[in-house]
Amino acid sequence: MIRFEICTSTRQWSRFTDFYIERRASIVTDYPVSLVLRDVKNYMQQGRAAIIVNERDKVVGIGSFVLGLAEAGYEHKEIAVLGNSCFSEEIQNNRTFIRGLQVLAEQILEANPVVQEVRIPTSADNVYTNRLYQKLATKHHSFETGYGIFNVYSTPFREYAELCNRYS
């Protein structure tokens, strides 16, 4: 049985961070631990995060978001930006992934009931996530980083939530 835990305790944040550090290269090649820690701090202060735990109490996935745009000092709280999410292979191609998106949608709405937009950044080199996010959203823009080009997809929150709930 899979369960979702919203990170509120030190233990949950620790498990989230450990999973993120272990799998960071599958999200962004050569992503340093220092940036993982910066991301986690931002999720804690500006958004929320969750761990997905299997029946053996092993973390098999993480998801997160912030409200607001980092480049604007986290202003524009009407925009939720999904964080680097990662899933073990055992749940990548099943309903647990969609349920994870639903949990994020619920948490976004609870954190800001007037949220208008969801943005989803991903490495331009990650074929899997780009193909997936093109199904959920429209490409908003791209930008250069020290780790290559990133694409940012955007969709109205209402459409994101409807898509997630379509599979429940």
C-alpha positions as CSV (number, residue, x, y, z in Angstrom):
1,M,0.0,0.0,0.0
2,I,1.4,3.4,-1.0
3,R,0.8,6.4,1.2
4,F,1.6,10.1,0.8
5,E,3.0,12.1,3.7
6,I,3.1,15.8,3.6
7,C,6.4,16.9,5.1
8,T,5.8,18.6,8.5
9,S,8.3,16.8,10.8
10,T,12.1,16.8,10.8
11,R,12.0,13.0,10.0
12,Q,9.8,13.5,6.9
13,W,12.0,16.4,5.7
14,S,15.1,14.3,6.3
15,R,13.7,11.4,4.3
16,F,12.6,13.8,1.5
17,T,16.1,15.3,1.4
18,D,17.9,12.0,1.5
19,F,15.8,10.7,-1.5
20,Y,16.3,13.9,-3.4
21,I,20.1,13.8,-2.8
22,E,20.3,10.2,-3.9
23,R,18.4,10.7,-7.1
24,R,19.3,14.3,-8.0
25,A,21.4,13.2,-11.1
26,S,18.3,11.5,-12.6
27,I,16.6,14.9,-12.4
28,V,19.4,17.2,-13.4
29,T,22.8,15.9,-14.4
30,D,25.6,17.1,-12.1
31,Y,23.2,18.8,-9.8
32,P,25.2,19.6,-6.6
33,V,24.1,18.8,-3.1
34,S,24.3,22.5,-2.2
35,L,21.5,23.3,-4.7
36,V,19.4,20.4,-3.4
37,L,19.7,21.9,0.1
38,R,18.7,25.3,-1.2
39,D,15.7,23.8,-3.0
40,V,14.6,22.0,0.2
41,K,14.9,25.2,2.2
42,N,12.7,27.0,-0.4
43,Y,10.1,24.2,-0.3
44,M,10.1,24.5,3.5
45,Q,9.8,28.3,3.5
46,Q,7.8,29.0,0.3
47,G,5.8,25.9,-0.4
48,R,5.3,22.3,0.6
49,A,6.6,18.9,-0.1
50,A,5.5,15.3,0.2
51,I,7.1,11.9,0.3
52,I,5.6,8.8,-1.2
53,V,6.2,5.7,1.0
54,N,5.6,2.0,0.0
55,E,4.3,-0.8,2.2
56,R,7.8,-1.4,3.6
57,D,8.0,2.2,4.7
58,K,10.6,3.0,2.0
59,V,10.4,6.3,0.2
60,V,9.7,5.7,-3.5
61,G,9.0,9.3,-4.6
62,I,9.0,12.9,-3.7
63,G,7.0,15.9,-4.9
64,S,7.1,19.6,-4.0
65,F,6.1,23.1,-5.0
66,V,6.7,26.7,-4.1
67,L,4.3,29.6,-4.4
68,G,5.7,32.5,-6.3
69,L,8.6,33.0,-8.7
70,A,12.1,32.5,-7.3
71,E,13.5,35.1,-9.7
72,A,11.0,37.7,-8.2
73,G,11.8,36.9,-4.6
74,Y,8.8,34.6,-4.4
75,E,6.3,37.3,-5.2
76,H,3.4,36.4,-7.5
77,K,1.9,33.8,-5.1
78,E,-0.8,33.2,-7.7
79,I,1.7,31.0,-9.5
80,A,2.7,27.6,-8.1
81,V,6.0,26.2,-9.4
82,L,6.4,22.5,-9.1
83,G,9.7,21.5,-7.7
84,N,12.1,18.7,-8.7
85,S,10.0,15.6,-8.3
86,C,11.4,12.1,-8.6
87,F,9.9,8.6,-8.5
88,S,11.3,5.1,-8.3
89,E,10.8,3.1,-11.4
90,E,8.2,1.0,-9.6
91,I,5.7,3.9,-9.5
92,Q,6.7,5.9,-12.6
93,N,4.2,4.2,-14.9
94,N,1.2,3.6,-12.7
95,R,-1.6,5.5,-11.0
96,T,0.6,6.4,-8.1
97,F,2.2,9.1,-10.2
98,I,-1.2,10.7,-11.1
99,R,-2.2,10.4,-7.4
100,G,1.0,12.3,-6.5
101,L,0.0,15.1,-8.9
102,Q,-3.5,15.1,-7.3
103,V,-1.9,15.5,-3.8
104,L,0.2,18.4,-5.1
105,A,-2.9,20.0,-6.5
106,E,-4.7,19.6,-3.2
107,Q,-1.8,21.1,-1.3
108,I,-1.4,24.0,-3.7
109,L,-5.1,24.9,-3.4
110,E,-4.9,24.6,0.4
111,A,-1.8,26.8,0.5
112,N,-3.4,29.5,-1.8
113,P,-7.1,29.1,-2.6
114,V,-6.7,31.8,-5.3
115,V,-3.8,30.2,-7.2
116,Q,-4.2,30.8,-10.9
117,E,-1.3,29.0,-12.7
118,V,1.0,26.0,-12.3
119,R,4.5,26.1,-13.9
120,I,6.6,23.0,-14.3
121,P,10.3,23.4,-15.0
122,T,12.4,20.6,-16.4
123,S,15.8,20.0,-18.1
124,A,15.5,20.3,-21.8
125,D,17.7,17.2,-22.0
126,N,15.2,15.1,-20.1
127,V,13.1,13.5,-22.9
128,Y,10.8,11.7,-20.5
129,T,9.7,14.7,-18.4
130,N,9.4,17.0,-21.5
131,R,7.1,14.4,-23.2
132,L,5.1,14.1,-20.0
133,Y,4.8,17.8,-19.3
134,Q,3.8,18.5,-22.9
135,K,0.7,16.4,-22.2
136,L,-0.2,18.5,-19.1
137,A,0.8,22.0,-20.1
138,T,2.1,24.4,-22.8
139,K,5.7,25.4,-23.0
140,H,6.0,28.9,-21.5
141,H,9.7,29.7,-22.0
142,S,13.2,28.3,-21.8
143,F,16.2,29.6,-19.9
144,E,19.9,28.8,-19.6
145,T,21.5,27.5,-16.4
146,G,24.8,26.2,-15.4
147,Y,23.3,22.7,-16.0
148,G,22.0,23.3,-19.5
149,I,18.7,24.6,-20.9
150,F,15.5,24.3,-18.9
151,N,12.0,24.4,-20.3
152,V,9.2,25.8,-18.3
153,Y,5.7,24.5,-19.0
154,S,2.6,26.4,-17.8
155,T,-1.1,25.6,-17.4
156,P,-4.0,27.3,-15.6
157,F,-4.4,25.7,-12.1
158,R,-8.0,24.8,-12.9
159,E,-7.0,22.7,-15.9
160,Y,-4.1,21.1,-13.9
161,A,-6.5,20.1,-11.1
162,E,-9.1,18.8,-13.6
163,L,-6.6,16.7,-15.4
164,C,-5.3,15.2,-12.2
165,N,-8.9,14.5,-11.0
166,R,-9.8,12.9,-14.3
167,Y,-7.9,9.8,-13.3
168,S,-9.1,9.4,-9.7
